[in-house]
Amino acid sequence: MLNATPLEEAVLNAYDFGASLAAAHMICELINTNDALTREKNSIGIDGRTISRRKEILVEMRRNNQALSIVAQLNEMTAGISA
């Protein structure tokens, strides 16, 4: 166990807070990106000309969902928070 001074403890708490804000921002960006991709996917038709773009959209959405899933699993393991 570390014996930290109140100032050192405050600095560590500030770093932790900053990291948490950055993580929350990244999560919001992933969610917003997936929302925009879903709207784009739903707005384009299903035909031979758009199938490659739809594939790209689905790949990116899956990648974002995997990242969000990893964050959720980490939260569950470290803080006991589950969704």
DSSP file (Angstrom, degrees, kcal/mol; ACC not computed):
  #  RESIDUE AA STRUCTURE BP1 BP2  ACC     N-H-->O    O-->H-N    N-H-->O    O-->H-N    TCO  KAPPA ALPHA  PHI   PSI    X-CA   Y-CA   Z-CA
    1    1 A M              0   0    0      0, 0.0     2,-0.3     0, 0.0     0, 0.0   0.000 360.0 360.0 360.0 133.9    0.0    0.0    0.0
    2    2 A L        -     0   0    0      1,-0.0     2,-0.9     2,-0.0     0, 0.0  -0.610 360.0-143.5 -85.2 140.4    1.3    3.4   -0.9
    3    3 A N        +     0   0    0     -2,-0.3     2,-0.3     0, 0.0    -1,-0.0  -0.864  32.1 178.9-100.4  98.8    1.5    6.3    1.5
    4    4 A A        -     0   0    0     -2,-0.9    -2,-0.0     1,-0.0     0, 0.0  -0.766  27.9-119.9-103.8 146.8    0.7    9.2   -0.7
    5    5 A T     >  -     0   0    0     -2,-0.3     4,-2.5     1,-0.1     5,-0.2  -0.378  34.2-105.4 -73.3 161.5    0.4   12.8    0.5
    6    6 A P  H  > S+     0   0    0      0, 0.0     4,-2.2     0, 0.0     5,-0.1   0.869 122.9  52.3 -56.7 -36.6   -2.9   14.5    0.0
    7    7 A L  H  > S+     0   0    0      2,-0.2     4,-2.3     1,-0.2     5,-0.2   0.927 109.7  47.5 -66.4 -44.0   -1.4   16.5   -3.0
    8    8 A E  H  > S+     0   0    0      1,-0.2     4,-2.4     2,-0.2    -1,-0.2   0.892 112.0  50.7 -63.5 -39.2   -0.2   13.3   -4.7
    9    9 A E  H  X S+     0   0    0     -4,-2.5     4,-2.3     2,-0.2    -1,-0.2   0.901 109.7  50.2 -64.8 -40.6   -3.5   11.7   -4.1
   10   10 A A  H  X S+     0   0    0     -4,-2.2     4,-2.2    -5,-0.2    -2,-0.2   0.891 109.9  50.8 -64.4 -39.7   -5.3   14.7   -5.6
   11   11 A V  H  X S+     0   0    0     -4,-2.3     4,-2.3     2,-0.2    -2,-0.2   0.928 110.8  48.3 -64.3 -44.6   -3.0   14.6   -8.7
   12   12 A L  H  X S+     0   0    0     -4,-2.4     4,-2.4     1,-0.2    -2,-0.2   0.898 111.1  50.7 -62.8 -40.2   -3.7   10.9   -9.2
   13   13 A N  H  X S+     0   0    0     -4,-2.3     4,-2.5     2,-0.2    -1,-0.2   0.884 109.2  51.5 -63.9 -38.0   -7.4   11.5   -8.9
   14   14 A A  H  X S+     0   0    0     -4,-2.2     4,-2.5     2,-0.2    -2,-0.2   0.908 110.3  48.3 -65.6 -41.8   -7.2   14.3  -11.5
   15   15 A Y  H  X S+     0   0    0     -4,-2.3     4,-2.4     2,-0.2    -2,-0.2   0.915 112.3  49.5 -63.3 -42.3   -5.4   12.0  -13.9
   16   16 A D  H  X S+     0   0    0     -4,-2.4     4,-2.2     2,-0.2    -2,-0.2   0.905 111.0  49.5 -63.1 -41.9   -8.0    9.3  -13.3
   17   17 A F  H  X S+     0   0    0     -4,-2.5     4,-2.3     2,-0.2    -2,-0.2   0.917 111.0  49.4 -63.0 -44.2  -10.8   11.8  -13.9
   18   18 A G  H  X S+     0   0    0     -4,-2.5     4,-2.2     1,-0.2    -2,-0.2   0.896 111.2  49.1 -62.4 -41.5   -9.1   13.0  -17.1
   19   19 A A  H  X S+     0   0    0     -4,-2.4     4,-2.4     2,-0.2    -1,-0.2   0.887 110.4  51.6 -65.9 -38.4   -8.7    9.5  -18.4
   20   20 A S  H  X S+     0   0    0     -4,-2.2     4,-2.5     2,-0.2    -2,-0.2   0.903 109.4  49.8 -65.1 -41.0  -12.4    8.8  -17.6
   21   21 A L  H  X S+     0   0    0     -4,-2.3     4,-2.3     2,-0.2    -2,-0.2   0.912 110.9  49.6 -63.0 -41.9  -13.5   11.8  -19.5
   22   22 A A  H  X S+     0   0    0     -4,-2.2     4,-2.2     2,-0.2    -2,-0.2   0.913 111.7  48.4 -63.8 -41.9  -11.4   10.8  -22.5
   23   23 A A  H  X S+     0   0    0     -4,-2.4     4,-2.4     2,-0.2    -2,-0.2   0.914 110.5  51.1 -64.7 -42.0  -12.9    7.3  -22.4
   24   24 A A  H  X S+     0   0    0     -4,-2.5     4,-2.3     1,-0.2    -1,-0.2   0.893 109.8  50.6 -62.0 -39.1  -16.4    8.6  -22.1
   25   25 A H  H  X S+     0   0    0     -4,-2.3     4,-2.4     2,-0.2    -1,-0.2   0.915 109.7  49.8 -64.2 -43.1  -15.8   10.9  -25.2
   26   26 A M  H  X S+     0   0    0     -4,-2.2     4,-2.3     2,-0.2    -2,-0.2   0.903 110.4  50.4 -63.1 -40.8  -14.4    7.9  -27.2
   27   27 A I  H  X S+     0   0    0     -4,-2.4     4,-2.3     1,-0.2    -1,-0.2   0.925 110.5  49.4 -63.5 -44.3  -17.5    5.8  -26.3
   28   28 A C  H  X S+     0   0    0     -4,-2.3     4,-2.8     1,-0.2     5,-0.2   0.898 109.8  51.9 -61.2 -40.3  -19.8    8.7  -27.3
   29   29 A E  H  X S+     0   0    0     -4,-2.4     4,-2.6     2,-0.2    -1,-0.2   0.907 109.2  49.4 -63.8 -41.7  -18.0    9.0  -30.6
   30   30 A L  H  X S+     0   0    0     -4,-2.3     4,-2.4     2,-0.2    -2,-0.2   0.919 113.4  46.6 -62.6 -42.8  -18.3    5.3  -31.3
   31   31 A I  H  X S+     0   0    0     -4,-2.3     4,-2.2     2,-0.2    -2,-0.2   0.927 114.0  47.1 -65.2 -45.4  -22.1    5.5  -30.6
   32   32 A N  H  X S+     0   0    0     -4,-2.8     4,-2.4     2,-0.2    -2,-0.2   0.888 111.8  51.4 -64.1 -39.2  -22.6    8.6  -32.7
   33   33 A T  H  X S+     0   0    0     -4,-2.6     4,-2.7    -5,-0.2    -2,-0.2   0.931 110.3  48.4 -63.4 -45.6  -20.6    7.0  -35.6
   34   34 A N  H  X S+     0   0    0     -4,-2.4     4,-2.5     1,-0.2    -1,-0.2   0.880 110.1  52.8 -62.9 -36.9  -22.7    3.9  -35.5
   35   35 A D  H  X S+     0   0    0     -4,-2.2     4,-2.2     2,-0.2    -2,-0.2   0.936 111.5  45.4 -62.4 -46.5  -25.8    6.0  -35.5
   36   36 A A  H  X S+     0   0    0     -4,-2.4     4,-2.3     1,-0.2    -2,-0.2   0.898 113.3  50.4 -64.7 -40.3  -24.7    7.9  -38.5
   37   37 A L  H  X S+     0   0    0     -4,-2.7     4,-2.9     2,-0.2    -1,-0.2   0.889 109.0  51.8 -65.6 -38.6  -23.6    4.7  -40.3
   38   38 A T  H  X S+     0   0    0     -4,-2.5     4,-2.4     2,-0.2    -2,-0.2   0.923 110.3  48.3 -63.2 -43.8  -27.0    3.1  -39.5
   39   39 A R  H  X S+     0   0    0     -4,-2.2     4,-1.3     2,-0.2    -2,-0.2   0.912 113.4  47.6 -62.9 -41.3  -28.8    6.0  -41.0
   40   40 A E  H  X S+     0   0    0     -4,-2.3     4,-1.4     2,-0.2     3,-0.3   0.927 111.5  50.3 -65.0 -43.8  -26.6    5.9  -44.1
   41   41 A K  H  < S+     0   0    0     -4,-2.9     3,-0.3     1,-0.2    -2,-0.2   0.898 112.2  47.4 -60.6 -41.0  -27.1    2.2  -44.5
   42   42 A N  H  < S+     0   0    0     -4,-2.4    -1,-0.2     1,-0.2    -2,-0.2   0.729 109.7  54.3 -73.6 -21.2  -30.8    2.5  -44.2
   43   43 A S  H  < S+     0   0    0     -4,-1.3     2,-0.3    -3,-0.3    -1,-0.2   0.725  95.0  76.0 -86.9 -21.4  -30.9    5.4  -46.7
   44   44 A I  S  < S-     0   0    0     -4,-1.4     2,-0.0    -3,-0.3     6,-0.0  -0.679  82.5-118.8 -93.4 147.2  -29.1    3.7  -49.6
   45   45 A G        -     0   0    0     -2,-0.3     2,-0.9     1,-0.1    -1,-0.1  -0.202  21.7-109.5 -76.5 169.0  -30.8    1.1  -51.7
   46   46 A I        +     0   0    0      3,-0.1     2,-0.3     8,-0.0    -1,-0.1  -0.850  68.3 115.7-102.7  99.8  -29.9   -2.5  -52.1
   47   47 A D  S >> S-     0   0    0     -2,-0.9     4,-1.1     1,-0.0     3,-0.7  -0.909  79.4 -85.3-150.8 178.9  -28.6   -2.9  -55.6
   48   48 A G  T 34 S+     0   0    0     -2,-0.3     4,-0.4     1,-0.2    -2,-0.0   0.760 121.4  54.5 -62.6 -27.4  -25.3   -3.9  -57.3
   49   49 A R  T 34 S+     0   0    0      1,-0.2     4,-0.2     2,-0.1    -1,-0.2   0.794 115.5  35.7 -79.7 -27.2  -24.0   -0.3  -57.2
   50   50 A T  T <> S+     0   0    0     -3,-0.7     4,-2.4     1,-0.1     5,-0.2   0.476  89.1  92.5-105.9  -3.5  -24.3    0.2  -53.5
   51   51 A I  H  X S+     0   0    0     -4,-1.1     4,-2.0     1,-0.2    -1,-0.1   0.868  85.7  52.1 -63.5 -35.7  -23.5   -3.3  -52.1
   52   52 A S  H  > S+     0   0    0     -4,-0.4     4,-2.1     2,-0.2    -1,-0.2   0.898 110.4  48.0 -68.8 -38.0  -19.8   -2.5  -51.7
   53   53 A R  H  > S+     0   0    0     -4,-0.2     4,-2.4     2,-0.2    -2,-0.2   0.906 109.9  52.6 -66.4 -40.4  -20.6    0.6  -49.6
   54   54 A R  H  X S+     0   0    0     -4,-2.4     4,-2.5     1,-0.2    -2,-0.2   0.894 108.3  51.4 -61.5 -39.0  -23.1   -1.3  -47.5
   55   55 A K  H  X S+     0   0    0     -4,-2.0     4,-2.4     2,-0.2    -1,-0.2   0.926 109.5  49.7 -62.2 -44.9  -20.4   -3.9  -46.8
   56   56 A E  H  X S+     0   0    0     -4,-2.1     4,-2.3     1,-0.2    -2,-0.2   0.908 110.8  50.1 -59.7 -42.5  -18.0   -1.2  -45.8
   57   57 A I  H  X S+     0   0    0     -4,-2.4     4,-2.6     1,-0.2    -2,-0.2   0.932 110.8  48.6 -62.0 -47.1  -20.6    0.3  -43.4
   58   58 A L  H  X S+     0   0    0     -4,-2.5     4,-2.4     1,-0.2    -1,-0.2   0.884 110.4  51.4 -63.4 -38.8  -21.3   -3.1  -41.8
   59   59 A V  H  X S+     0   0    0     -4,-2.4     4,-2.2     2,-0.2    -1,-0.2   0.933 112.3  45.8 -63.0 -45.5  -17.6   -3.8  -41.3
   60   60 A E  H  X S+     0   0    0     -4,-2.3     4,-2.4     1,-0.2    -2,-0.2   0.898 112.1  51.2 -65.4 -39.9  -17.1   -0.5  -39.6
   61   61 A M  H  X S+     0   0    0     -4,-2.6     4,-2.5     2,-0.2    -1,-0.2   0.905 110.1  49.5 -63.9 -40.9  -20.2   -0.9  -37.5
   62   62 A R  H  X S+     0   0    0     -4,-2.4     4,-2.4     2,-0.2    -2,-0.2   0.911 110.1  51.0 -63.4 -41.8  -19.0   -4.4  -36.3
   63   63 A R  H  X S+     0   0    0     -4,-2.2     4,-2.0     2,-0.2    -2,-0.2   0.922 112.0  46.9 -61.7 -44.6  -15.6   -3.0  -35.5
   64   64 A N  H  X S+     0   0    0     -4,-2.4     4,-2.4     1,-0.2    -2,-0.2   0.909 111.5  51.2 -63.4 -42.4  -17.2   -0.2  -33.4
   65   65 A N  H  X S+     0   0    0     -4,-2.5     4,-2.2     1,-0.2    -1,-0.2   0.870 108.1  52.3 -64.6 -36.3  -19.6   -2.7  -31.7
   66   66 A Q  H  X S+     0   0    0     -4,-2.4     4,-2.2     2,-0.2    -1,-0.2   0.909 109.3  49.7 -65.1 -40.9  -16.6   -4.9  -30.8
   67   67 A A  H  X S+     0   0    0     -4,-2.0     4,-2.0     1,-0.2    -2,-0.2   0.915 111.9  48.0 -63.1 -42.9  -14.8   -1.9  -29.2
   68   68 A L  H  X S+     0   0    0     -4,-2.4     4,-2.2     1,-0.2    -1,-0.2   0.870 110.1  53.0 -65.4 -36.1  -17.9   -1.1  -27.2
   69   69 A S  H  X S+     0   0    0     -4,-2.2     4,-2.4     2,-0.2    -2,-0.2   0.896 107.7  50.8 -65.6 -40.3  -18.3   -4.7  -26.1
   70   70 A I  H  X S+     0   0    0     -4,-2.2     4,-2.4     2,-0.2    -2,-0.2   0.910 109.9  50.1 -63.7 -42.1  -14.7   -4.7  -24.9
   71   71 A V  H  X S+     0   0    0     -4,-2.0     4,-2.4     1,-0.2    -2,-0.2   0.917 110.9  49.5 -61.9 -42.9  -15.3   -1.5  -22.9
   72   72 A A  H  X S+     0   0    0     -4,-2.2     4,-2.0     1,-0.2    -2,-0.2   0.899 111.0  49.3 -64.1 -40.3  -18.4   -3.1  -21.4
   73   73 A Q  H  X S+     0   0    0     -4,-2.4     4,-2.3     2,-0.2    -1,-0.2   0.898 110.7  50.1 -65.9 -40.2  -16.5   -6.2  -20.4
   74   74 A L  H  X S+     0   0    0     -4,-2.4     4,-2.8     2,-0.2     5,-0.4   0.910 110.2  50.2 -64.0 -42.0  -13.7   -4.2  -18.8
   75   75 A N  H  X>S+     0   0    0     -4,-2.4     4,-2.3     1,-0.2     6,-1.5   0.893 111.0  49.7 -61.9 -39.1  -16.2   -2.2  -16.8
   76   76 A E  H  X5S+     0   0    0     -4,-2.0     4,-0.8     4,-0.3    -2,-0.2   0.909 115.1  43.4 -66.5 -41.3  -17.9   -5.4  -15.6
   77   77 A M  H  <5S+     0   0    0     -4,-2.3    -2,-0.2     2,-0.1    -1,-0.2   0.903 124.1  32.9 -71.5 -40.9  -14.6   -6.9  -14.6
   78   78 A T  H  <5S+     0   0    0     -4,-2.8    -3,-0.2    -5,-0.2    -2,-0.2   0.859 136.1  17.5 -87.6 -36.3  -13.1   -3.9  -12.9
   79   79 A A  H  <5S-     0   0    0     -4,-2.3    -3,-0.2    -5,-0.4    -2,-0.1   0.463  94.8-117.7-118.0  -3.0  -16.1   -2.1  -11.4
   80   80 A G     << +     0   0    0     -4,-0.8     2,-0.6    -5,-0.6    -4,-0.3   0.714  65.4 144.2  72.4  18.6  -18.8   -4.8  -11.4
   81   81 A I        +     0   0    0     -6,-1.5     2,-0.4    -7,-0.1    -1,-0.3  -0.820  23.7 177.9 -94.5 121.7  -20.9   -2.7  -13.8
   82   82 A S              0   0    0     -2,-0.6    -9,-0.1    -3,-0.1   -10,-0.0  -0.938 360.0 360.0-125.6 150.2  -22.9   -4.7  -16.3
   83   83 A A              0   0    0     -2,-0.4    -1,-0.1   -11,-0.1    -2,-0.0   0.392 360.0 360.0-110.2 360.0  -25.3   -3.7  -19.0
